[in-house]
Amino acid sequence: MTGINVFLKQSVMFITICLLVLMYSILGKDVKPLLDKIKNVDWMYYINKAWPKLREYAKQNARTACEPILKLWFVLEDPNTETWEKALIYGAIIYVISPFSIIPIHVYKFLGILDEGAVILYVINKVNNKMTPAINNKVMDILDEWFGPIYTISDSSENI
């Protein structure tokens, strides 16, 4: 086996064992036999390999989380938005950014995030007809400014 094949096989095994440790832990199973297989791993190597992917993941998810809030914000600024819609939007934004929650994140972990998402989805559904192409474009411009564009366009002659 070549050096690259050995490296790939070791990397796949390491990733598989880490995922199994995660699943076993969630299920309450004993992870000690799995840990013996990775006790001599160079963790810094894998951390350094994962860092750029983690950074991109965080940027993309932050962008995804901010998009509906920004859309609601600009619907809120629209003079055609009715008072009851503005109240819904303010309530949703306050709920999302406040430290208080019906389902606390520190107690219920993942479920604590779902209630905020459900509130945002409910309000977006109620004011969806107010989200104009102009608002969508404005939101995309702000997200590009904050997080960088999702896609980049390059001149194909540069790759030659």
N, C-alpha and C positions, 0 to 999 in steps of 0.2 A: 504494500500500500504506500502511496506517495505521502509526503508530509502534509499536503493540503487535505487529502482524504482523511488522514488521521485527525487532523484539526477539526474538520467538519463533523466527523463521527463523535469526537469528544464534546464539541459544542452542542450538538443535538442531544447527546446523553445528558449533559449538564442542564440544558433548558427543560428537558423532559422530567428529570428528577425534581427540579425546582417547582414545576407545575404540579407534579404528584405530591410534593410536600404541602403545597398550598391546598390541594383538594383533600388530602388526608387530614390536614389540620381542621378544615371546615367540617369534615364528616366526623371528627373526633377520634380518628384512628391513630395508631402508633407510627410516628415518622422516624424513629431511631434507625431502623434498618436502611432507610433511604439516605439518612444523613451520613452514614458510614461511607457511602459511595462518593460523597462530595466533600469530605472533610479536608482534603488536601488541595482543593481548587484555589487557583489564583483569582480571588474575588475582584481585586482591583482591575485586572484585565477585562473581566466581563462588565464591571461597572463603567469603565472607560468606553467600552464598545457600545453600551446601552445609552450613555448620556446624550448623544445627539438625537437619538430616537425619542428619548423621554422629553427632551426640550421641544421637539416638533409636536409630539403628542400634547404637551401642555399648551403650546401656542394654539394648536387647532381646537382643543377643547375649550380654551378660554374664549376664543373667537366664537365658537358655537354657542357658548353660554351667554355671551354678550349680545348676540344678534337679536333675539326676541325682545330683550329689555330695551335696546336702542330703538327698535321698531315701535314699541309701545311709547317710548319717550317722544318720538316725533309725531305719532298720532295724537298724543297729549297736547303738543304745541299747535296742532292744526285747529284753526278757528271753527271748522265745520264739525268738530267732535262735540257731541252732546255732553251735558253735565253728568248724566249717569255713567257715560262711558269714561269720562275723565276720573270720576270717583273710583270706578273699577280699576283703571290703570294705576292711579295713585296707590290704591290699596294693595295691588299686586306688587308694585315696585317696593313699597314700604315693607311688605311681608318678606320679600326676597332678601332685602339688605338688612333687615332688623335681626338682632341676635335671638329673638323669640320665635318659636315655631310650634305648631300644633303637635308635630312629631319631631322631637329634638334629635338632631344629628348625633350628639354625643352619647345618646342612649340607644337609638335604634339604627345607627350607621346609615346604610343604604336607603332605608325607608325614610329617613329624615331628609334626604335630598328629593325623594319622589314627591312629597307634598308641595314643595316649592315649584317643582316642574309642573305639577298638576294645576296649580293656581295660575301659572303663566299660560299654560295651554288653554285653560278655560277662558281667560281674558282675551287672549289672541283670537280664539274662536268667536267671541262676542263682538270684537271690533275689526275683524278681518276685512270687512268691506271698506275700511278707512285706510288700509295699507296700500297706498298708491305706488306706481312704479317710481315716482320721484322720491318717496320715502325709502323704498328699497335701495335705490341708487345712492342716496345720502348715507344710509347705514353701511353699505358696502364700502364706500369711500372712507368712512371713519374706521371701519375694521381694517381696511388696507393700511391706513395711517398707523393704527395702533399695533397691528400684528404682522404687517407686510402682506403683499398680495398672495392669494392662493396659487395663482398661476403666473408664470412669467413668460413673456413672449420674447424670443430671441431671433436675431437674423440668422437664417440657415447658413449664410456664407461664413459666419464666424466659426462654425464647426468644421470647416474644411481645412 
